[in-house]
Amino acid sequence: MSKVSMAKAAKMFEVSRPTLAKHREQGKISGEKLGDAWQFDIAELARVYPRRGASTETPAPSLHADLADDDRGVAADLQAEIRVLQAKLEAAERVAEERGRHIDDLRRALAKPEQAPSKPEPVAPQGLWQRLFGGR
C-alpha cells in the first residue's frame, strides 16, 4: 500500500495537519512514524476523509502535478483498484437487496403462527372402585 507524508495527505484530502494529528491520536486513522515524519496509507485516508463537494461515493485521491512519476503510477493503480472495489460493492449491494426481497417474500408465504393450544381440562382422579368397575 502506498503511504504519503502528513503534508501530502493534508493537501490530497483537504484536511489540516492538526486534524490529521488529532485523528491519529484518537485512533480514527493510523500512521507509521519513519524518523521524525508520519506516513499515512492513502487507502485509509480515502476511506476516512471524503472529498469536499464530492458525491457520497468512495473518494479517490486525485493525481496532483506535485507527485513524483512513481507516485503518479501508484495513485493511478490505486484509482483503478478503487473503481474495481466500487463495482464489487455495487454488485454485493444488489445481491443483498435481492436476498432481502426474497426473505420478505418467504415471510409473507409462511402461514401465520397459530395460538398455542390450550391445556386440556384436568381430569379428577378416579378411585380404585371406579377404575376397576368403570365408574358406574
Buried (B, 14 or more C-beta within 10 A) or exposed (E): EBBBBBEBBBBBBEBEEEBBBEBBEEEEBEBEEEEEEBBBBBBBBBEBBBBEEEEEEBBBBEEEEEBEEEBEEBBEEBBEEBEEEEEEEEEEEEEEEEEEEEEEEEEEEEEEEEEEEEEEEEEEEEEEEEEEEEEE
